Amino acid sequence: MLSDIAWVVEHLGRNGYRIAERDFAHGKLFTVNSRRFHVCCHNPGNSQIKRCYVDEFVEAMIELGLYED
């Protein structure tokens, strides 16, 4: 869910990471430190997002050293 990813990013911000969040017509652009990733949600009201966006989020967390594959 987009809200779950947003929650993780906000939590990282409260723990010293530089974060930014920018809304777009069909999604959000998140920045954690210098790592950016986009989450697209074309169906407003639908809580599910495509796997490719979840994979991009996980890849960003791995690069930041916050998740081990």
Secondary structure, 3 states (H helix, E strand, C coil): CHHHHHHHHHHHHHCCCCEEEEEECCEEEEEECCEEEEEECCCCCCCCCCHHHHHHHHHHHHHCCCCCC
